[in-house]
Amino acid sequence: MSIYDLTAYEVIRDKELSDLKSRGVLLKHQKSGARVLLMENDDENKVFAIGFRTPPSDSTGVPHIMEHSVLCGSREFPVKDPFVELVKGSLNTFLNAMTYPDKTVYPVASCNDKDFQNLMHVYMDAVFYPNIYQNDKTFRQEGWSYHLDDPDGELTLSGVVYNEMKGAFSSPEGVLDRVILNSLFPDTSYANESGGDPEVIPELTYEQFLDFHRKYYHPSNSYIYLYGDMDMEEKLRWLDEKYLSDFDQIEVDSEIRNQQPFTEMKEIVQEYSIASDENISDNTYLSYNKVIGTSLDEKLYLAFQILDYALLSAPGAPLKKALLDAGIGKDIMGSYDNGVYQPIFSVIAKNANMEQKEEFIRVIEDTLKNIAENGIDRKSLRAGINYHEFRFREADFGNYPRGLMYGLQLFDSWLYDDEKPFIHMEAIPTFEFLKSQVETGYFEELIRTYLLDNTHGSIVIIRPEQGRTARMDRELAEKLQSYKDSLSPEEIQKLVQDTKELEEYQEEESAPEDLEKIPVLHREDISREIAPICNDEKEIDGVKMIHHNVETNGIGYVTLMFDLSGIKEEKLPYVGILQSVLGIIDTTNYEYGELFNEINVHTGGIGTSLELYTDVTKVKEKDFRATFEIKGKALYPKMDVLLSMMREILMESKLDDEKRLKEILAMLKSRLQMSFLSSGHTTTALRSLSYTSPIAKFKDDTDGIGYYEVVKEIEEDFEGHKEELIRSLKAIAAKIFREDNMMISYTSAEEGLEPVEKAFAAVGSRLSDAADAGADADAADDVSGPCILHCRKRNEGFKTSSKVQYVARTGNFIDGGAEYTGALQILKVILSYDYLWQNIRVKGGAYGCMSNFNRIGEGYLISYRDPNLKKTMDVYEGVVDYLKNFNVSDRDMNKFIIGTISNIDRPMNPSAKGSRSMNLYMNRVTEEMIRTERAQILDANQADIRALAKVLEAMLSEHSLCVIGSEEKIEENKDMFMEVKTLS
C-alpha cells in the first residue's frame, strides 16, 4: 500500500529532495485539517515533531508555560511527569520541547523502532489531551504561584518558568534580543515576549492558560513532521486512527501577521542590571537593526547569511573593523535572525557608551554607502557562500539529529505559507544562483535596498543601571507585602493552604498503575556490543598519526596536536590567549580578514582548542596530558591548502600586533563575561573542582574564571602588560609548535590517506624551521618548565547582577577512598531526573539540575537558574541518605539503565566517530574497559546503587563549593564561603 491509498489524507505535493537524499511529501489530514510533512530516507535516526503556531497576545509567557505543562501528564499517561519518565527509560536521541516567538514545537528522535513509536504516542497524547484541565497545580508549579509557608511569613512568587525567565532577563544579551524583536514589530505578536516577562507572568490566570490550549492546540493549527527510515503509511494510519480522526477541522486564527514598514527608524532605550560596584562606563550596548523582507524569499534568506558573514561576522569584516577602529565598543557582534516571519539583521556594539550613539550610526551607514558604491570584497562573498554551502552539504549538527535540524528549518517557511515547506531544503540551486551574482552588483543592491534605503528599523540601546536587580527585588517584595496586607485572615490562610497543597502534590508519587502506562523497553532490547574504536597508528615524516578509518563523504578531518607539558603554571593563561588569537590576527602573507576568507573559500574551516586528556591507568597520580590543537576540514583534493593555511596560522602569525591584540583581549573579556551568565553552572563546577584537581586548575587557568581574571587585568592596563604579553605569546609558540612536539589525528576513508600524507610532507618540516628561527632563548626559558599546578581550596561566592544562582558542589571520590564503577553513569540519570529533579527543579523552582562522575574520580552536583542557594546546598547534603535508602521497582531500575544507555549510544557523524576514538586513545581507555563499564550498567541492581552512597559520601567530604549568583543571596549566605567577590 502507498500513502496515496490512505483516504484519510490528501497528498498535496510529492517531490525528490535530491540535495538531502530524501523524498518529501506534503499532506493534509482530511477530517481535522492537520498539516503533515514526510521526509523519507535511509537515516535510522528517526524524528517526529508536532508544532503549533502560538502567537502570544501578551507577555505573560503562556506559550512557554503551556509547553512545560502539557508534558506533565495526559489522558493515557496520567503520571505527573511523563517527560521525565521517558528521559529515564527511553533510547531517545532527542527529547525536548521548545517555545519560539511564534511557534511551539515538540520533537523526539530515536533509532529504535519500538522506542520511536512510544515517544510519538506520549507526545501526541500530551499535546491533545493534557491533564491541565483537572486542577491548577501543574499551572502553579510550572508557571507561577504565590508561596506562603505560614501566616506571618514573607509572601514570595515561585514557578519553574517564572524563575527561568528571571535568569533569562538577567542577561543583557537576552534583554537586548527581546527588545530588538519587540521594537521592530509593535503591531504584531512579536511585540510580546512568548517566553514570559517575569514582571508580567503573574498576571496570567489559570482560565486564560486553559483558553490558550483550547484555541491553539488543535490539529487544524498543527504541523506534524516525520523524518527517516520507517513505514510512513503505518505511521500515518496510526496518527489518523488514534488521534486526528477525533477532531473536526475548525478555523484557528493564528496567522503571523506582517508588520507594515516604518516610515522612519524607531529608537528605544532600556536599562539592564549590573552589580552595585560595577562600572557604568563602557557597559552600554548599541544596536542597529533592520527588517529584511520575509523568510519566504529563499534567495534573500541565504543571501543575507552571506552578507552577515561578509559585512559583519567574519574577523576583519568591514563593519566590525570600522566600528573597532572608531573606538565604538570593544566587542562587535551581529546576527541575521531568519527564524521569524520577517528576518532581522543586527549590528551590535558591546562595551560602548550612550554618547557614542550618533557616531555608531554614522560609521555603520558611511561604511555601507562606501561598500554599495565601490563594491563588496569578492573574496569575502565567495568565502561566505562556500562556508554556508560546505555546512549545508556536510550536515554536521553535532549532537543534534540531522532530521531534527531539517524539521526546525522547514518551519522557517512552512509556518508562514502552507504551500512552501521545502524552499529552504533545496538550497544548492540557490547557492549556485548566489555564486553567479558575485560580480553583478546583486549584493551591493541588497545593501542599498534593505540596509541603506530601508526605514523599517530600530536603534535599540541597553544601558547599565547599578543595583537594578536589588531595587526591583525590593519593589517586588514591597508590592507582595502590600498585597498581603490587603488580604483578610481567611485569604491569607488560603494562600498558606494552597502552598501546602502544592508541596504535598509535588511530594506525592504517581500511582504504580499509572507509571506502568508509560511504555518502556527491556534490557534485553539493548545490545552488549560497544561502538567500534577506529585507531590505526601510522607515521608521516617521523610524526605519529592516528588514522580513524571512517566513511566521510570525501571530507578529511585533520587535527594537529602539540604537547603543552613544558609550559609553566603561571604562563597557562597566556596559552589560552594564544589559542584565542591565532587565526584572527595578521600573518606574514595575509591580513587577518583575508586569511579567514582564504581558508573559507577552499576548506570547511580551521579552528583551535586546548584539550586535556587524563591517563585513566594513573588516576591516583593525577597524570594528564594537555595539548594545543588546530583542527580543520576540507575535501580530499584541498588537503594541501588546509595544511598550508594551518602552517600559516601557527608559524607566521604576527604576535606583536599591539592594536589587534588589544581588540582581541577586549572581545575575549566580553565573551567570557557572557558565558558566566549563560553557562554559570559549568563555570562554577570547573572552578570548584580546580580547588583540588590539577586537571580542572589547568582548564580554569586557560578557559575559566582564573583565565578571565588574567585577561581582565591585561585588558584594563594593556600598556603596562603588552610587552610581557607579546614576549610570552612568542615564546610559547616557539616552544610548542615544533614537529618533534606534534601528533596528528586524522579522520577519513582509506582513499583520504594519500592526499594528507602528500600535503603534510610539504609543510611538516617547515614547522621546526620556523620555530627555530623565531625562538628567543631567554623568552623560551621564561615560559618553560615542568607544569606543576598548585591547587588551593577557596570556596568562592561570586556576586553578579543576576536574579538567579548557579550552585556547584564538587569533590574527588577516589581521593576520598571510593572507586569508579559503571553504575555511576546510572546514578547521573537517577540524580538528574529523580532526586535532584524533584527537589531542585520541581520543589525548588530551578530551571535545571545536573550531576556527573568520571573515571578519574571527579564528581559534581550543579543547579541552573536557581532561585535558591542554601536550600540547594541542603539538597546536595541529602543525597547520601537518599542513596542509602534507594528502593525502586524493577521496572524503574530498568528505566534508569535504559536512560543511561541512551546517553551513551548516541548516533555519531563521521567527525564525532574520529574524535571519540582519539579521546579514548589519548585517555588510555581500552575496549575492555568500555565493555566492563557497559556490563556494569546493564547488569546493575538496586544494591549497586545503594553502594554508591559511599562514593557520594567520599565526594561530599571534600566540602568544595562555588556559587555564581545575585548580590543579595551571596551576601545573605556569606558564612558559607571562604571568599566573596564580584564577578565583573
Secondary structure, 3 states (H helix, E strand, C coil): CCHHHCCCEEEEEEEEEHHHCEEEEEEEECCCCCEEEEEECCCCCEEEEEEEECCCCCCCCHHHHHHHHCCCCECCCCCCCHHHHHHHHCCEEEECCEECCCEEEEEEEECCHHHHHHHHHHHHHHHHCEHHHCCCHHHHHHCCEEECCCCCCCCEEECHHHHHHHHHCCCHHHHHHHHHHHHHCCCCHHHCCCCCCCCCHHHCCHHHHHHHHHHHCCHHHEEEEEEECCCHHHHHHHHHHHCHHHCCCCCCCCCCCCCCCCCCCEEEEEEEEECCCCCCCCCEEEEEEEECCCCCCHHHHHHHHHHHHHHHHCCCCHHHHHHHHCCCCCEEEEEEECCCCCCEEEEEEEEECHHHHHHHHHHHHHHHHHHHHHCCCHHHHHHHHHHHHHHHHHCCCCCCCHHHHHHHHHHHHHCCCCCCCCCCCCHHHHHHHHHHCCCCCHHHHHHHHHHHCCCCEEEEEEEEEECHHHHHHHHHHHHHHHHHHCCCHHHHHHHHHHHHHHHHHHHCCCCHHHHCCCCCCCHHHCCCCCCCCCCEEEEECCEEEEEEECCCCCEEEEEEEEECCCECHHHHHHHHHHHHHCCCCCECCCCHHHHHHHHHHHCCCEEEEEEEEECCCCCCCCCEEEEEEEEEEEEHHHHHHHHHHHHHHHHHECCCCHHHHHHHHHHHHHHHHHHHHHCHHHHHHHHHHCCCCHHHHHHHHHHCHHHHHHHHHHHHCHHHHHHHHHHHHHHHHHHHCCHHHEEEEEEECHHHHHHHHHHHHHHCHHHHHHHHHHCCHHHHHHHECCCCCCCCCCCEEEEECCCCEEEEEEEECCCCCCCCCCHHHHHHHHHHHHHHHHHHHHCCCCCEEEEEECCCCEEEEEEECECCCHHHHHHHHCHHHHHHCCCCCHHHHHHHHHHHHHHHCCCCCHHHHHHHHHHHHHCCCCHHHHHHHHHHHHCCCHHHHHCCHHHHHHHHCCCEEEEEEEHHHHHHCHHHCCEEEECC
